[in-house]
Amino acid sequence: MRKPLEVKIGSAVYKHINTVRMSEAERLVAVNAMQNADLVVDVFVWASKKIEQLATRLFLRPSLKH
């Protein structure tokens, strides 16, 4: 499970978490916090894209004149 997580979070951040002196439980908490933050960012990006798509459908309809 660590390889997909490393790719998703970014190897620099993941390496930094591994180099910091902490217990394994604290390390898991840090990794889980990174996963949660990434999930929140993904939700906001998805929502903004959906709002943008909806706005283009509602407000940029082609007119019959053209």
C-alpha positions as CSV (number, residue, x, y, z in Angstrom):
1,M,0.0,0.0,0.0
2,R,2.9,2.4,0.5
3,K,3.9,2.7,-3.2
4,P,0.5,4.1,-4.4
5,L,0.4,6.3,-1.4
6,E,4.0,7.6,-2.1
7,V,3.1,8.4,-5.7
8,K,-0.2,10.1,-4.7
9,I,1.2,12.3,-1.9
10,G,4.5,13.0,-3.5
11,S,7.8,11.4,-2.8
12,A,9.4,14.5,-1.1
13,V,6.6,14.7,1.6
14,Y,6.6,11.0,2.1
15,K,10.4,10.9,2.5
16,H,10.2,13.8,5.0
17,I,7.6,11.9,7.1
18,N,9.9,8.8,7.1
19,T,13.0,10.8,8.1
20,V,11.4,12.6,11.0
21,R,12.0,10.9,14.4
22,M,8.6,9.6,15.6
23,S,6.9,6.5,16.6
24,E,5.2,4.2,14.1
25,A,1.8,5.3,15.5
26,E,2.6,9.0,15.0
27,R,3.9,8.2,11.5
28,L,0.5,6.5,10.7
29,V,-1.3,9.5,12.1
30,A,0.7,11.8,9.8
31,V,0.2,9.6,6.8
32,N,-3.6,9.4,7.5
33,A,-3.7,13.2,7.9
34,M,-2.0,13.5,4.5
35,Q,-4.5,11.2,2.9
36,N,-7.4,13.1,4.4
37,A,-6.0,16.4,3.2
38,D,-5.6,14.9,-0.3
39,L,-9.1,13.7,-0.2
40,V,-10.5,17.1,0.7
41,V,-8.5,18.8,-2.1
42,D,-9.8,16.2,-4.6
43,V,-13.4,16.9,-3.5
44,F,-12.9,20.6,-3.9
45,V,-11.3,20.2,-7.3
46,W,-14.0,17.9,-8.5
47,A,-16.8,20.2,-7.2
48,S,-15.2,23.3,-8.9
49,K,-15.0,21.4,-12.2
50,K,-18.6,20.3,-11.9
51,I,-19.7,23.9,-11.1
52,E,-17.7,25.1,-14.1
53,Q,-19.3,22.5,-16.4
54,L,-22.8,23.4,-15.1
55,A,-22.2,27.1,-15.6
56,T,-21.1,26.6,-19.2
57,R,-24.2,24.5,-19.9
58,L,-26.5,27.1,-18.4
59,F,-25.0,30.4,-19.5
60,L,-23.2,29.7,-22.8
61,R,-25.9,28.2,-24.9
62,P,-25.5,28.8,-28.6
63,S,-28.1,31.2,-29.9
64,L,-30.3,30.6,-32.9
65,K,-29.0,33.6,-34.8
66,H,-25.5,32.1,-35.5
